[in-house]
Amino acid sequence: MNKIKLNTAQKIRRKKRVRKKVYGDAQRPRLAVFRSLRHIYAQIIDDEGGFTLAAASTLSDKLGDKVGNMGNKEAAKLVGQALGRKATSLGIRSVRFDRKGYQYHGRVRALAEGAREAGLVF
């Protein structure tokens, strides 16, 4: 097995391990994070209904004006704050954090801290 296939298989195993434990419902939806090399995306999902309640990313027009480099911690924190504001306006206060196998540091941690600053509890 070459290195790329091995890394992909390991990432899928980590993601499945986290998703076994994290499930969003109507009372506590799931805050899912995806990060690519250039951008970061986050959405609040109700797994029972199977739909997205709120979403934010660095591709948003409002965030693009505030941050020059989209793939850094400052941009991730702004995405977390924007998502937190959207969620609190919808009446969502408590969520379950789904880091999808990513380590809890860097951009993922900055997004989580930004969401907490905006009023989300997890």
Secondary structure, DSSP 4 states (H G I P E B T S, - for coil): --HHHHHHHHHHHHHHHHHHH----SSS-EEEEEE-SS-EEEEEEETTTTEEEEEEETTSHHHHHH-S-TTSHHHHHHHHHHHHHHHHHTT--B-EEE-TT--SSTHHHHHHHHHHHTT-B-
